[in-house]
């Protein structure tokens, strides 16, 4: 049958009942279960090769840090600071030997104790007691000399440099005493 513009493109077939155009049913054949090879031994294999995994992780981390580069040497990486951070100078501690008027009080002290140092000026000079050093750490308590009967006792304190200057000045003009903190 030749095709003409007035004829339908497909020859007309008689209509079939609904559902008859599907193929006939058949049973599905048996398939063996699918097993992933090596799945149950992955944890053991990971434990055996743990050193390699850690080394690989460290290598990747080092490469990322090198790739990030040092950046600007004056700025910290990450988000920029809103205002520049002030640099704090470390307080320089010095060992200050101090002669305490009461030698019996010094025998109570041990290295590591914290003491306040009080300067008491002579009452005839019209002076009063004042706090010279607060919370000074006792570094050393030297053994008293045999010939020093009433000259007091020496103690070495760890204090900031400015406090050491005040202690030296106060010991020249007043008698020093300590109180345990």
Phi, psi and omega in degrees: 000116180285149182275130176232155182299337182272346182271151179293154184291329179243145177292145183283131179251154178291142181295143179258159176291155182295139176086358181268353181275355178279151179289161181292152181285151175213165181282148177278131182290159181285130174244140177290151180299144180275125180241134177279128185288129175080009184294323184277350181254007182295321181294319178295319180294321178296319179294322179292325184255028183297319180299321179295319180295318179294317179297320179294320178296318178294322179295318179295319179296317179296320179296321179293320179293321178293320180295327180292330176075165182287339182071207179280128185293337183270346183250146174279147178285163183104207181286144182290149179285142180292320178221151182295144181274132179286142177275129178264129175281138178290138179286124181273118181268141178232158176268121182244115175283131184230133176266118180266137186296322183261107182292330180294326178294322181294327179294342177281343186275150176229152176303134182103343178293153174253134182225155168257138179253127182243133177257123179245113180280160182299135180295333179290335178276356178081017182272165179235171177279140178219152180278123182260318181222135181245129175066034180285139180271132178283122180267316184208145174239097182294154177293139180289149176282151182291326184278350180274098183272308183235019182274005181088197181219155183264142174220143180255125182246147174260112184221163173296158184302319181294323178291324177299323178295317178295322178296317180295318179294320181289326181290339179282333186244349185217168174270137183256142177227158179236151171231139179285138178269000000 
